[in-house]
Amino acid sequence: MPKPCVELRQGDNTVMGKAIVLVVAAVPLFICIRIEVYNHRAGGYLPRQDDEGKWRVTSPVIYRKSLEDRFRYEGRQAGKPAELTEQQKAQIDRLMAEAEPRIHENASFRGFVETWGLAQYAIGPLALCLLMIPLLGRKSSARLRIISAALVVSVAACVAMMFYRGYYSSLGW
């Protein structure tokens, strides 16, 4: 019978064991860091402080239409014609130029939270459990235990951030 290329056994202290530990920790760490980067770009949206319900996203077309409608409404309230002036159109263009990157960033942020952020509720605790195996294993080397301990702390911080930021509750579901 041919010998397998990689033989894994309990307490394996090879490079393969260390690589598996790193890969297991990399996924929740990546998700956490990515959400924190998005959150910073969004101006600290999470944790949500408002109770407005669902996290809404819009498209640039809908946002432009809402600006135009607002200007028309204000014009009607002031007794002016319902048509937009060139000055109002220029102001709408300026507001759109400022808001468009934020609109796209918010949509990307919400998309990431509603996919990978929710997956973090399963991935984070699972990674913690898997990282505990080499940490508590009697046959694990001291180096693997140190690496596992550092990663357990890191992943535990990611799980804590998940609950603190409220990935699920922020979506308003």
C-alpha positions in Angstrom: 0.0 0.0 0.0 1.5 3.4 -0.9 2.3 5.8 1.9 0.3 9.0 2.0 2.0 12.3 1.0 0.9 14.0 4.3 0.3 12.0 7.3 -1.6 13.9 10.0 -1.8 12.4 13.5 -2.9 13.6 16.9 -0.5 16.2 18.3 1.1 16.7 14.9 3.9 19.3 15.3 4.8 19.6 11.7 4.6 22.7 9.5 1.2 21.3 8.3 -0.2 21.6 11.8 0.9 25.1 12.2 -0.4 26.0 8.7 -3.8 24.6 9.5 -3.9 26.6 12.8 -3.0 29.8 10.8 -5.6 29.2 8.1 -8.4 28.5 10.7 -7.6 31.8 12.4 -7.1 33.8 9.2 -10.8 33.7 8.1 -12.4 35.3 11.1 -9.5 37.7 11.5 -9.9 38.8 7.8 -13.7 39.2 8.3 -13.2 41.3 11.4 -10.5 43.5 10.0 -12.5 44.1 6.7 -15.6 45.1 8.6 -13.6 47.5 10.8 -12.0 49.1 7.7 -15.5 49.5 6.1 -16.9 50.8 9.4 -14.1 53.4 9.6 -14.7 54.5 6.0 -18.4 54.8 6.7 -17.8 57.1 9.6 -18.3 54.6 12.5 -21.7 53.3 11.4 -21.5 50.3 13.7 -22.6 49.8 16.4 -25.8 51.5 15.4 -27.0 54.2 17.8 -30.3 54.9 16.1 -33.5 52.9 16.2 -34.6 53.7 12.7 -35.1 50.0 11.8 -33.5 48.6 8.7 -30.1 49.6 7.4 -31.1 51.1 4.1 -28.9 51.6 1.0 -29.7 53.6 -2.1 -28.5 54.0 -5.6 -27.2 57.3 -7.0 -30.2 57.5 -9.4 -32.7 57.3 -6.5 -30.6 59.8 -4.4 -30.5 62.3 -7.3 -34.3 61.9 -7.7 -34.9 62.6 -4.0 -32.7 65.7 -4.2 -34.6 67.0 -7.2 -38.0 66.3 -5.5 -36.8 68.1 -2.4 -35.8 71.2 -4.4 -39.2 71.1 -6.2 -41.1 70.7 -3.0 -39.2 73.6 -1.4 -39.9 75.7 -4.5 -43.6 75.0 -4.4 -43.7 75.9 -0.7 -42.0 79.2 -1.5 -44.5 79.9 -4.3 -41.8 79.4 -7.0 -42.2 77.4 -10.2 -41.7 73.6 -9.9 -38.9 73.6 -12.5 -35.3 73.4 -11.3 -33.1 76.4 -11.9 -29.6 76.1 -13.3 -28.3 77.0 -9.8 -30.3 74.2 -8.2 -29.1 71.7 -10.9 -25.5 72.7 -10.2 -26.1 72.3 -6.4 -27.6 68.9 -7.0 -24.6 67.9 -9.1 -22.2 69.1 -6.3 -24.2 67.2 -3.7 -24.2 64.1 -5.9 -20.4 64.3 -6.4 -20.0 64.4 -2.6 -22.5 61.6 -1.9 -21.8 59.1 -4.6 -18.6 57.6 -3.1 -20.4 57.3 0.3 -23.4 55.7 -1.4 -21.3 53.0 -3.0 -19.2 52.5 0.1 -22.3 52.1 2.3 -23.8 49.5 -0.2 -20.5 47.5 -0.2 -20.3 47.7 3.6 -23.9 46.4 4.0 -23.3 43.7 1.5 -20.2 42.5 3.3 -21.9 42.6 6.7 -25.0 40.7 5.5 -22.8 37.9 4.0 -19.5 37.5 5.8 -20.5 39.4 8.9 -23.4 37.0 9.5 -21.1 34.0 8.6 -18.8 35.2 11.4 -21.5 34.1 13.9 -20.6 30.5 12.9 -17.0 30.9 11.8 -15.7 32.7 14.9 -16.8 30.2 17.5 -15.9 27.3 15.3 -12.4 28.7 14.9 -12.1 29.2 18.6 -13.0 25.6 19.2 -10.5 24.4 16.6 -7.7 26.6 17.9 -8.2 25.2 21.4 -7.3 21.7 20.2 -3.5 22.4 19.8 -3.6 24.7 22.8 -4.9 22.0 25.1 -3.3 19.0 23.4 -0.7 17.2 25.5 1.4 16.3 22.4 1.5 19.8 21.0 4.9 21.6 21.0 5.4 24.7 23.1 5.8 26.8 19.9 2.4 25.6 18.5 0.8 26.3 21.9 2.1 29.8 21.9 0.9 30.4 18.4 -2.5 28.9 19.2 -2.8 31.0 22.4 -2.1 34.2 20.5 -4.6 33.3 17.8 -7.2 32.3 20.4 -7.0 35.8 21.9 -7.2 37.4 18.4 -10.2 35.4 17.3 -11.9 35.9 20.7 -11.4 39.6 20.1 -13.0 39.3 16.7 -16.0 37.4 18.2 -16.3 40.1 20.9 -16.3 42.8 18.1 -19.0 40.8 16.3 -21.3 41.1 19.3 -20.3 44.6 20.2 -20.8 45.9 16.6 -24.0 43.9 16.3 -23.5 42.6 12.8 -26.9 40.8 12.8 -28.9 43.4 14.7 -27.5 46.3 12.6 -29.3 44.9 9.5 -32.7 45.4 11.2 -33.9 41.9 10.5 
